[in-house]
Amino acid sequence: MRINEIVNEFGFSDQSHLNKFFKKHRNVSLTGYRKAKKFTPGGNFQW
C-alpha cells in the first residue's frame, strides 16, 4: 500500500501528519519501518 493511500484511508490531512503520528507511536519513521521490513527475512518487522 502506498503512503498516500494510507493518508487518505485514515483521514490524515497530509503525509507529514501521518509520519509524525507513526514516529510518535512506533518510535521509527515510515521509511525506517519499510526498510527494516524489506530486509528482514519473511518481510516481518522486528522490534
N, CA, C and O atoms as a GROMACS GRO file, in nm:
protein
  188
    1MET      N    1   0.085  -0.118   0.000
    1MET     CA    2   0.000   0.000   0.000
    1MET      C    3   0.089   0.124   0.000
    1MET      O    4   0.189   0.128   0.072
    2ARG      N    5   0.054   0.220  -0.078
    2ARG     CA    6   0.131   0.344  -0.085
    2ARG      C    7   0.096   0.436   0.031
    2ARG      O    8  -0.015   0.432   0.085
    3ILE      N    9   0.193   0.518   0.068
    3ILE     CA   10   0.174   0.607   0.182
    3ILE      C   11   0.058   0.703   0.158
    3ILE      O   12  -0.020   0.729   0.250
    4ASN      N   13   0.044   0.755   0.037
    4ASN     CA   14  -0.066   0.848   0.012
    4ASN      C   15  -0.201   0.777   0.024
    4ASN      O   16  -0.300   0.842   0.058
    5GLU      N   17  -0.207   0.648  -0.003
    5GLU     CA   18  -0.331   0.572   0.017
    5GLU      C   19  -0.363   0.558   0.165
    5GLU      O   20  -0.480   0.565   0.205
    6ILE      N   21  -0.260   0.540   0.247
    6ILE     CA   22  -0.279   0.530   0.393
    6ILE      C   23  -0.327   0.664   0.447
    6ILE      O   24  -0.417   0.669   0.531
    7VAL      N   25  -0.266   0.773   0.399
    7VAL     CA   26  -0.307   0.909   0.440
    7VAL      C   27  -0.455   0.928   0.415
    7VAL      O   28  -0.528   0.975   0.503
    8ASN      N   29  -0.500   0.893   0.296
    8ASN     CA   30  -0.641   0.910   0.261
    8ASN      C   31  -0.732   0.816   0.340
    8ASN      O   32  -0.838   0.856   0.387
    9GLU      N   33  -0.690   0.692   0.354
    9GLU     CA   34  -0.772   0.590   0.422
    9GLU      C   35  -0.800   0.626   0.567
    9GLU      O   36  -0.910   0.604   0.617
   10PHE      N   37  -0.698   0.682   0.635
   10PHE     CA   38  -0.713   0.710   0.778
   10PHE      C   39  -0.741   0.857   0.809
   10PHE      O   40  -0.746   0.896   0.926
   11GLY      N   41  -0.759   0.938   0.706
   11GLY     CA   42  -0.805   1.075   0.726
   11GLY      C   43  -0.700   1.174   0.771
   11GLY      O   44  -0.735   1.279   0.826
   12PHE      N   45  -0.572   1.145   0.750
   12PHE     CA   46  -0.469   1.244   0.782
   12PHE      C   47  -0.475   1.355   0.678
   12PHE      O   48  -0.509   1.331   0.563
   13SER      N   49  -0.442   1.477   0.720
   13SER     CA   50  -0.451   1.589   0.627
   13SER      C   51  -0.340   1.586   0.522
   13SER      O   52  -0.358   1.636   0.411
   14ASP      N   53  -0.225   1.528   0.558
   14ASP     CA   54  -0.117   1.512   0.462
   14ASP      C   55  -0.017   1.410   0.515
   14ASP      O   56  -0.031   1.358   0.626
   15GLN      N   57   0.083   1.382   0.434
   15GLN     CA   58   0.179   1.277   0.467
   15GLN      C   59   0.262   1.312   0.591
   15GLN      O   60   0.298   1.222   0.667
   16SER      N   61   0.292   1.438   0.612
   16SER     CA   62   0.374   1.476   0.727
   16SER      C   63   0.303   1.444   0.859
   16SER      O   64   0.368   1.408   0.957
   17HIS      N   65   0.170   1.458   0.862
   17HIS     CA   66   0.096   1.424   0.984
   17HIS      C   67   0.100   1.274   1.010
   17HIS      O   68   0.114   1.231   1.125
   18LEU      N   69   0.088   1.195   0.906
   18LEU     CA   70   0.100   1.050   0.923
   18LEU      C   71   0.240   1.014   0.972
   18LEU      O   72   0.254   0.931   1.061
   19ASN      N   73   0.342   1.074   0.914
   19ASN     CA   74   0.479   1.046   0.956
   19ASN      C   75   0.501   1.078   1.103
   19ASN      O   76   0.561   0.999   1.176
   20LYS      N   77   0.452   1.192   1.148
   20LYS     CA   78   0.466   1.231   1.288
   20LYS      C   79   0.391   1.134   1.379
   20LYS      O   80   0.444   1.094   1.483
   21PHE      N   81   0.270   1.097   1.343
   21PHE     CA   82   0.190   1.003   1.421
   21PHE      C   83   0.261   0.868   1.431
   21PHE      O   84   0.272   0.812   1.540
   22PHE      N   85   0.309   0.818   1.319
   22PHE     CA   86   0.375   0.687   1.317
   22PHE      C   87   0.502   0.689   1.402
   22PHE      O   88   0.525   0.598   1.481
   23LYS      N   89   0.582   0.793   1.386
   23LYS     CA   90   0.706   0.806   1.462
   23LYS      C   91   0.677   0.814   1.612
   23LYS      O   92   0.749   0.755   1.693
   24LYS      N   93   0.574   0.886   1.650
   24LYS     CA   94   0.539   0.902   1.792
   24LYS      C   95   0.497   0.770   1.854
   24LYS      O   96   0.533   0.740   1.968
   25HIS      N   97   0.420   0.690   1.779
   25HIS     CA   98   0.363   0.567   1.835
   25HIS      C   99   0.448   0.443   1.813
   25HIS      O  100   0.431   0.344   1.882
   26ARG      N  101   0.540   0.447   1.717
   26ARG     CA  102   0.623   0.330   1.687
   26ARG      C  103   0.772   0.354   1.708
   26ARG      O  104   0.852   0.262   1.698
   27ASN      N  105   0.809   0.478   1.737
   27ASN     CA  106   0.949   0.516   1.758
   27ASN      C  107   1.038   0.482   1.639
   27ASN      O  108   1.157   0.457   1.655
   28VAL      N  109   0.979   0.480   1.522
   28VAL     CA  110   1.054   0.458   1.398
   28VAL      C  111   0.978   0.531   1.287
   28VAL      O  112   0.855   0.535   1.287
   29SER      N  113   1.053   0.587   1.194
   29SER     CA  114   0.988   0.656   1.082
   29SER      C  115   0.926   0.556   0.986
   29SER      O  116   0.959   0.437   0.990
   30LEU      N  117   0.837   0.602   0.901
   30LEU     CA  118   0.779   0.515   0.799
   30LEU      C  119   0.888   0.459   0.708
   30LEU      O  120   0.886   0.342   0.671
   31THR      N  121   0.982   0.544   0.672
   31THR     CA  122   1.092   0.499   0.587
   31THR      C  123   1.175   0.393   0.657
   31THR      O  124   1.210   0.291   0.597
   32GLY      N  125   1.206   0.415   0.783
   32GLY     CA  126   1.282   0.316   0.860
   32GLY      C  127   1.207   0.185   0.873
   32GLY      O  128   1.266   0.078   0.863
   33TYR      N  129   1.077   0.194   0.895
   33TYR     CA  130   0.994   0.074   0.906
   33TYR      C  131   0.995  -0.005   0.775
   33TYR      O  132   1.013  -0.127   0.775
   34ARG      N  133   0.976   0.065   0.664
   34ARG     CA  134   0.973  -0.002   0.533
   34ARG      C  135   1.108  -0.066   0.501
   34ARG      O  136   1.112  -0.177   0.449
   35LYS      N  137   1.217   0.003   0.532
   35LYS     CA  138   1.350  -0.054   0.507
   35LYS      C  139   1.373  -0.177   0.593
   35LYS      O  140   1.424  -0.277   0.543
   36ALA      N  141   1.337  -0.170   0.721
   36ALA     CA  142   1.356  -0.284   0.810
   36ALA      C  143   1.271  -0.402   0.765
   36ALA      O  144   1.316  -0.517   0.769
   37LYS      N  145   1.150  -0.375   0.723
   37LYS     CA  146   1.060  -0.481   0.678
   37LYS      C  147   1.113  -0.545   0.550
   37LYS      O  148   1.104  -0.666   0.533
   38LYS      N  149   1.169  -0.464   0.462
   38LYS     CA  150   1.221  -0.513   0.336
   38LYS      C  151   1.340  -0.606   0.357
   38LYS      O  152   1.354  -0.705   0.285
   39PHE      N  153   1.424  -0.577   0.454
   39PHE     CA  154   1.547  -0.652   0.474
   39PHE      C  155   1.539  -0.759   0.582
   39PHE      O  156   1.640  -0.822   0.613
   40THR      N  157   1.424  -0.779   0.639
   40THR     CA  158   1.405  -0.882   0.741
   40THR      C  159   1.353  -1.008   0.673
   40THR      O  160   1.259  -1.000   0.594
   41PRO      N  161   1.412  -1.124   0.701
   41PRO     CA  162   1.363  -1.247   0.639
   41PRO      C  163   1.213  -1.264   0.659
   41PRO      O  164   1.164  -1.250   0.771
   42GLY      N  165   1.142  -1.294   0.554
   42GLY     CA  166   0.998  -1.310   0.561
   42GLY      C  167   0.922  -1.178   0.554
   42GLY      O  168   0.800  -1.178   0.548
   43GLY      N  169   0.994  -1.067   0.556
   43GLY     CA  170   0.930  -0.936   0.546
   43GLY      C  171   0.862  -0.890   0.673
   43GLY      O  172   0.785  -0.793   0.670
   44ASN      N  173   0.887  -0.956   0.783
   44ASN     CA  174   0.826  -0.917   0.911
   44ASN      C  175   0.916  -0.821   0.984
   44ASN      O  176   1.036  -0.846   0.997
   45PHE      N  177   0.860  -0.713   1.031
   45PHE     CA  178   0.938  -0.613   1.104
   45PHE      C  179   0.974  -0.667   1.242
   45PHE      O  180   0.888  -0.718   1.313
   46GLN      N  181   1.099  -0.654   1.278
   46GLN     CA  182   1.148  -0.700   1.409
   46GLN      C  183   1.164  -0.581   1.501
   46GLN      O  184   1.238  -0.488   1.468
   47TRP      N  185   1.098  -0.578   1.615
   47TRP     CA  186   1.112  -0.468   1.711
   47TRP      C  187   1.229  -0.492   1.800
   47TRP      O  188   1.258  -0.410   1.887
   0.00000   0.00000   0.00000
